[in-house]
Amino acid sequence: MLVIEPLAAFSDNYIWLLRDSGSRRCFVVDPGDAAPVLAILERDQLELAGVLITHHHFDHVGGLEELIAHSDPVVYGPRNPAITGISRPLQAGASIEVLGLEFSVIAVPGHTLDHIAYYHAGSSGQPPLLFCGDTLFAGGCGRMFEGTAPVMYASLASLAALPGATRVYCAHEYTQANLRFARAVEPDNSDLARRAAEVAAARERGEPTVPSELAVELTTNPFLRCEEPALVAALRRQGKWQGEKPEEVFAALRTWKDSF
């Protein structure tokens, strides 16, 4: 059984720490900063066995050099020579073992062209798990720095097709801002209103709002709802809707969000 906890970094990043409940071995996901990782390794006397990287942005890889020097972990990541320190480059369809659990690699380009996600389909006592970096956020999605709207939409659609019970571990605490936009898009969505209230209460208590659950994203995240008649109707009423295809709806949403 994995124990998963967030390590806060920078102003709003999460580095995910995966512990093996039966040993002191651990993995981390997207260590943009080495300091919080080194601190918990020392505090809890953990052994850093591995690192999972989703894409090349500095706030996801900036701590790699120091962690490699400290612990020499195996480092999985996209096949991108621009990332220094990857020892096991991966492509879509690959499978890796993380602390006794099998994870498959999903290509999710759009935010960056090299972006990958890690998915565990679930096992005895362990729900499905998704580490998706900056592709899918709680209540939102990443900006398209390198991909096009059809490419990003296809990546999100591949994640939306995973089981509803999938626990979604994204890399930033953007949920409250994302839900403000989502409510502007779908002001009559009662599920969304309920979620926004729950998230606001969690932030008041200083609690993380992630991981989320994919089933919740499907009812409240506008970027996963581009084929929903209610969302399309809301866009039409607000003069934001363009085109007929879901990827065109997505493009209109992303453009609106970029200036929201």
Buried (B, 14 or more C-beta within 10 A) or exposed (E): EBEBEBBEBEEEBBBBBBBBEEEEBBBBBBBBBBEBBBEBBEEEEBEBBBBBBBBBBEBBBBBBEBBBEBBEBBBBBBEBEEBEBBEBBBEBEBEBEBBEBEBBBBBBBBBBBBBBBBBBBBBEEBBBBBBBBBBBBBBBBBBBEBBEBBBBBBBBBBBBEBBEEBBBBBBBBBBBBBBEBBBBBBEEBEEBBEBBEEBBEBBEEEEBBBBBBBEBBBBBBBBBBBEBEEBBEBBEEEEBBBEEBBBBBBBBBBBBBEEE
